[in-house]
């Protein structure tokens, strides 16, 4: 995203980050990338399921958050990261996802053209 013009960032938001990410993910045949994947308690921003080629070692979900440059603080970044992790926890209660044992989960927070927080989310299985 660092190659984009400053003008490209006018009205830039989470959906634009998601679209850019999906553009790259759609190129793989190992995974089938889905946007706004519906589950009982909401919509996962990006999910990677088994594609048409190969056998992936894991499946994945990515929950995205975006902060505009003018609003950015470390505190807000941390808050957005926690929001993303809490959404993932909520999504994991879905009956469909409970059946997938090798699902990896990531929370990502972007500010303009930078990923300011990216964390693999691991929950205690007793939660």
C-alpha positions in Angstrom: 0.0 0.0 0.0 3.0 2.3 0.4 3.0 2.7 -3.4 -0.4 4.4 -3.3 -0.7 8.2 -3.8 -1.7 10.4 -0.9 -4.9 11.1 -2.8 -5.7 7.4 -2.7 -6.0 7.6 1.0 -8.9 10.1 0.9 -11.9 8.2 2.4 -9.6 5.2 2.8 -11.0 2.7 5.3 -11.1 -1.0 6.4 -13.0 -2.1 3.3 -10.2 -0.8 1.1 -7.5 -2.6 3.1 -9.7 -5.7 2.9 -10.1 -5.4 -0.9 -6.3 -5.0 -1.4 -5.6 -8.0 0.8 -8.2 -10.1 -1.1 -6.7 -9.1 -4.4 -3.5 -10.9 -3.4 -5.2 -13.8 -1.7 -7.4 -14.6 -4.7 -4.3 -15.5 -6.7 -3.6 -18.6 -4.7 -5.3 -21.9 -5.6 -4.3 -23.6 -2.3 -6.8 -21.4 -0.5 -10.3 -20.2 -1.4 -10.4 -16.7 0.0 -13.8 -15.4 1.1 -14.7 -11.9 2.1 -17.3 -11.1 4.8 -17.8 -14.8 5.5 -21.2 -15.3 7.3 -21.3 -17.1 10.7 -24.0 -17.1 13.3 -22.7 -14.1 15.2 -21.5 -11.9 12.3 -19.2 -11.8 9.4 -15.5 -12.7 9.3 -13.5 -10.1 7.3 -11.4 -12.6 5.5 -11.4 -16.4 5.7 -9.2 -18.9 3.9 -10.7 -22.3 3.2 -9.5 -25.2 1.1 -8.9 -24.3 -2.5 -8.7 -26.3 -5.6 -5.0 -27.2 -5.5 -2.9 -28.8 -2.8 -3.7 -29.5 0.8 -3.3 -26.5 3.1 -1.7 -27.2 6.5 -4.3 -25.0 8.1 -7.2 -22.8 7.4 -7.3 -19.1 8.5 -9.4 -16.2 9.5 -8.3 -12.6 9.6 -10.2 -9.8 11.4 -9.2 -6.3 10.2 -9.4 -2.9 11.9 -8.5 0.5 10.5 -7.6 3.7 12.2 -7.3 7.0 10.2 -4.0 8.9 10.5 -5.7 11.8 12.4 -7.2 9.4 15.0 -4.2 7.2 15.6 -2.9 6.7 19.1 -1.2 3.7 20.6 -4.1 3.4 23.0 -6.6 3.3 20.1 -4.4 0.7 18.3 -4.5 -1.5 21.4 -8.3 -1.1 21.7 -8.9 -2.0 18.1 -6.6 -5.1 18.4 -8.7 -6.2 21.4 -11.9 -5.6 19.5 -10.6 -7.8 16.6 -9.6 -10.6 19.0 -13.0 -10.4 20.8 -14.8 -10.7 17.4 -12.7 -13.8 16.6 -13.6 -15.4 19.9 -17.3 -14.7 19.1 -17.0 -16.2 15.6 -15.4 -19.3 17.0 -18.6 -20.2 18.7 -20.1 -20.8 15.3 -21.1 -24.5 14.8 -19.4 -24.5 11.3 -16.1 -23.2 12.7 -16.1 -25.6 15.7 -15.7 -28.4 13.2 -12.5 -27.0 11.8 -9.7 -28.1 14.1 -6.8 -26.5 12.2 -8.1 -22.9 12.0 -5.5 -20.2 12.6 -6.6 -16.7 13.5 -5.1 -13.3 13.1 -6.1 -9.8 14.2 -4.6 -6.9 12.2 -4.9 -3.2 12.7 -3.9 -0.8 9.9 -3.3 3.0 9.9 -3.1 4.5 6.4 -0.6 2.3 4.6 1.0 0.5 7.5 0.0 -2.6 9.5 0.5 -1.2 13.1 -0.5 -4.4 14.9 -0.6 -8.0 13.7 -1.1 -10.8 16.1 -1.9 -14.5 15.9 -4.8 -15.1 18.2 -4.6 -18.2 20.4 -7.4 -18.9 22.8 -7.5 -21.4 25.6 -9.6 -24.3 24.3 -11.6 -24.3 27.6 -13.0 -20.8 26.7 
